[in-house]
Every structure is written in structure tokens, then in C-alpha cells.
């Protein structure tokens, strides 16, 4: 299976800065589908943290971020 070419991630500048052409945000350059999927994943992680009553949300977020980085590096090898 071939991997897609890598590209830098550009975070959203906020919904008030977002301008789009119907498929892509003209501010950050990401597709609207990618932005929506990212929002869904973040919402699911936030829901999990709230449901579990984590009081150390920063540690949870750091753990998730580290795991994502590790998995991406592994899958690219």
C-alpha cells in the first residue's frame, strides 16, 4: 500500500477566520471534510474525558498526542 505524500499540518485560525470555496478552507488550506473529521475526533476525546471525570485533562491530552505521534511514525515506517 502506498502512502500519501506528507504535507505540513496547518491548524484552524478559528471559525471566524474560515473562508471556504465549498470544499476547502481558503485560510488554512485543509479540506472541509478533513476539518469536520478532526472536529469529530476531538469532540469524541473531549466526551470521553468528561464521561470519565478526568481532572487532569492536560495529562490526558498529552498522552493522546504522544500516542498519535508514535502510531503515525510507526505506520510510516
C-alpha positions as CSV (number, residue, x, y, z in Angstrom):
1,X,0.0,0.0,0.0
2,X,1.5,3.4,-1.0
3,X,1.4,6.2,1.5
4,X,0.2,9.7,0.5
5,X,2.8,12.4,0.3
6,X,3.4,14.2,3.5
7,X,2.5,17.8,4.0
8,X,2.6,20.2,6.9
9,X,-0.5,20.5,9.2
10,X,-2.0,24.0,9.4
11,X,-4.2,24.5,12.4
12,X,-7.5,26.4,12.1
13,X,-7.3,30.1,12.8
14,X,-10.9,29.8,14.2
15,X,-14.3,29.6,12.6
16,X,-14.5,33.4,12.3
17,X,-11.3,33.4,10.1
18,X,-12.5,30.5,8.0
19,X,-13.4,31.2,4.4
20,X,-14.1,28.4,2.0
21,X,-14.8,27.6,-1.6
22,X,-17.3,24.8,-0.7
23,X,-14.6,22.1,-0.4
24,X,-11.5,23.7,1.1
25,X,-10.8,26.3,3.7
26,X,-9.1,29.2,1.9
27,X,-7.4,30.3,5.2
28,X,-5.7,27.0,6.3
29,X,-5.8,25.1,3.1
30,X,-7.4,22.0,4.6
31,X,-10.5,20.3,3.1
32,X,-13.7,20.9,4.9
33,X,-14.1,17.1,5.2
34,X,-10.7,16.9,7.0
35,X,-11.7,19.8,9.3
36,X,-15.0,18.1,10.1
37,X,-13.4,14.7,10.8
38,X,-10.8,16.4,13.1
39,X,-13.6,18.1,15.0
40,X,-15.5,14.9,15.4
41,X,-12.4,13.1,16.8
42,X,-11.7,16.0,19.2
43,X,-15.3,16.0,20.3
44,X,-15.2,12.3,21.0
45,X,-12.0,12.6,23.0
46,X,-13.5,15.5,25.0
47,X,-16.6,13.5,25.6
48,X,-14.5,10.6,26.9
49,X,-12.6,12.9,29.3
50,X,-15.8,14.4,30.6
51,X,-17.6,11.0,30.9
52,X,-14.6,9.5,32.8
53,X,-14.4,12.6,35.1
54,X,-10.7,13.2,34.4
55,X,-9.5,16.1,36.5
56,X,-6.0,16.1,34.8
57,X,-7.2,16.8,31.3
58,X,-3.8,18.2,30.3
59,X,-2.2,14.9,31.1
60,X,-4.9,13.0,29.1
61,X,-4.3,15.3,26.1
62,X,-0.6,14.9,26.3
63,X,-1.0,11.1,26.5
64,X,-3.2,11.1,23.4
65,X,-0.9,13.4,21.5
66,X,2.1,11.2,22.3
67,X,0.3,8.1,21.2
68,X,-0.8,9.6,17.9
69,X,2.7,10.7,17.1
70,X,4.1,7.2,17.9
71,X,1.4,5.5,15.8
72,X,1.9,7.8,12.8
73,X,5.7,7.3,12.9
74,X,5.2,3.5,13.2
75,X,2.7,3.4,10.3
76,X,5.0,5.4,8.0
77,X,8.0,3.1,8.5
